[in-house]
C-alpha cells in the first residue's frame, strides 16, 4: 500500500507536467490539424533559458524565489517569441500544403532547435540549481516534497485559467470558431492568422512553464530532454483525444500515473528482469493500445473543417 500511494503521488506530479505539454499539442492540432513535433524542443529551450537566467542571478543577492520567478518569466517570454516565430516562418507558408509537408517541417524544426541548443549550452547534462529549499512531508508511509505540491497546484491553476480563456473570452470564442471552420470564422470577422499565432504562443508559454517544472523537479537539463518529453506528452494528447483540451489534461494525468505505477511494479511483474528505468515503455504501450482500440482517444478527437 505504501508503494501504491507513493507511486500515485509521483504519477500525479509527472502527469501534471505531461498535461501542460499535451495542451500545447492539442491547441495547435485542434485549430489547424498540425502535430507540432517541435513542441518538445520549445519545452527544452524554456528550461535552458530559465537555467541561464537563474545561474546568472544566483550571486546577485536576490531572494531565491524571486530569481526563480524572473527565470520563469523570461523563459515564458522567450518561448512565446519562439512559438510565434515557428508559426510565422515555418508553418504559415505551408498552411494549405498537403498535410505531410508541415509534418516533415515540424520534425525538421525539432532537429534544428536541438542542434541550436547543443551549440549554445553544450552536449553535457546541466545541473539545474535548486532555488526552493525542499521540505519533505509524509502521509500514510508515502513522502512528497513542497516542489511536487507546487508543480501540481500551479499546473491546476494554469489549466483552470486556460479553460476560462477558451470558454469565456472573445479570443477563446475566436479559437473555437476557427477550429470549427476557418472560412466561416473569417467571414464573421475573425482574424484567423492572429488566432492561430495565439494558439502557438499560448502553447509555447505552457511548454516553458512545464520545462521549468521538469528542471526544478529533476534538477537537470539536457539539449535532448524535449524529445522524450514531447513524445510522452503527444501520447497523453492521443490518449485523451487529440484536439480535446479536457482530454489532454486527463490524458496527461492518467499517463503519468500509469508510468509511475509501471515503474513501481515492473520489477515484481517481470521477476526483476526489468527495472524501474524501463518505465518509458509504458507510455508507448499505452499509445499502441489506444491507437488499436480507440484511435479517437478516451474523450474523442475534436476536429473542424480546415480546408
Helices and strands as residue ranges (DSSP letters): H 2-32, H 39-57, H 64-85, I 86-91, G 92-94, H 99-121, E 126-127, E 136-139, E 142-145, H 146-168, H 170-180, H 182-187, H 192-218, E 220-221, H 225-240, H 245-269, G 276-278, H 280-293
